[in-house]
């Protein structure tokens, strides 16, 4: 009965979350806000649909572990080195200024010193998920504005780990240390050495062996096992599970399997993290919001103004123009998802009074909801500020460039590095055309990386792997893998990510041509047909037929065959258009067919 009740609770959470988030996506509001609202609706303060919130909270705890694990996967020491100036100057400055303002507000509200500090911590963080999604849709990530915002967000995300360790101390829980000081130092040195050994030798070897199995299930189990193993080790040493999960992700991030691991883990993370945000929403009392809506509104406006100013000052410290600095401040003006994680820990240690927690939750959701609109209005806000006639040293600045992250654009994306992939890469080199390869054979990837080939290990059916290879900025993609199921999946994923991308796919049999066109392929080359042409050519050569006549016949056969395939594709497109447009669309397609026949 307990299991049945738990499954019923999970079903209720998922059903309500899906309906609400779909509604919010139609309204172009962040998904996180929809999950939070779903939690409010099913929580004990609204419809009370959940009988035992403990089951949801347990899944939420695992979601936090995966959230920190994927954070470590997405970071790398090389990435942080490229953003060193932002990480060392702008990031700390923004956090200190915002945290001080938040703590000051806490003191003004009559909170104790630890509680005020916690309020400053919660206010300092911004939402990586909401900001990067909005800036990606606006193609701003690779701009100076985007790189500054990204650097500050990365600093905030890294800061979450030590803040989670500090919160219990603020709550008066002294660390349980049973070792002497020399032994403690020795253990700390041993842990650092273990992490280095794991990152440099052991984990890459384990992941290489898992990749050689060619089984996604085996690879996923190994990745999750590494995450849980390092997290458990961290807990045994008296540290938090979240810190161990973050370190596990950071260890894997230094290998060539980081993005493949991220692509496999991300669905589980998204599912489990959704339970976390729903569980946070269950804590909000709608009656508090109804009775104190003006406090929530003033708090949200005040917080966004403060964070806009502190973010702008932080970027101005790098001598960037006011336009970029103000845009960064507006982008960072909301409360972040990791603030909810810290709020949960603070509540567990009695560091967040109930009324302050209720107000904070409502303010946080409101700021996240308006962020996409605010980012879109940054130019208009700058024009208003420009009327203040500020000193030119502030408005003009002296822009200092941030090294761009290695990225690909206007290139050929080659998926699969067999004979066809190698020939395409060779042709691209001969004509000095940029290209990137995605390959699933770990031995091949290791050998080609040693030859400085632009090749990445990963399953191209995963969006994270295609993003790493710059699919959104590619000129064309060639899908030349041997697995027909994988080919269809990759074509569909590419077309979903890149509606205008030219996609050419290789397939073995004629029967697979139409399904690939239906999934979005621009061109399909069936090996069965091309092999028949080559056999005909060799037989004709053996019989001594004139070479020119043979070539002419080959070309006629090839043209006729592909014309039939393309006509079938056009017919399918017309049927789709006719369904969408009614009789006029059908008549137009018939007219087109008549013109082609004529």
SULVENNOR-V493236 format. One line per field, one symbol per residue. psi: psi as a letter, one per 20 degrees, with the letter a starting at -180 (. if undefined). A space follows every 10 residues. Layout:
psi = ???
This chain:
psi = hggggghggg gggggggggg hgghhhjkqq hhgggghghg giriidilip gnihhhhghh ghhhghghgh ghhhrqhggh hhkggghhfg ghgggggggg gghghghhjj qrgghhgghh ghhhqroggg ghgghghjli hjrhghhggg ghggggghhh ghhhhhghhh jjoqpnojqr ghhgghgghh gghggggghh ggghgghghh hhikohgggg hgghggghgh ghgghhjjaq hggggghghh ghhjrjjghg gghhhggggh ghhhhghghg hiipohhggh ikhhgggggg ggghgghggh gggghhhjkq rhggghhggh hjirqrhihh ghhgghhhkk joqghhgggg gggggghhhi ghgghijhgh hghghhiilr qhhghganpo qppqqprqql rpoooplbgg gggghghhgh jlpqqqppqi ohggggghhh jkpmqqproi iphhghghjk hijqhqpool riohghgggg gggghghnhj ppppqprhqh iigghhghij qhqpophggh ghghggghgh hhikqpgghg gggghggggg ghhgghhhgh gggghghhhh ibhhgghggh gghgggg.
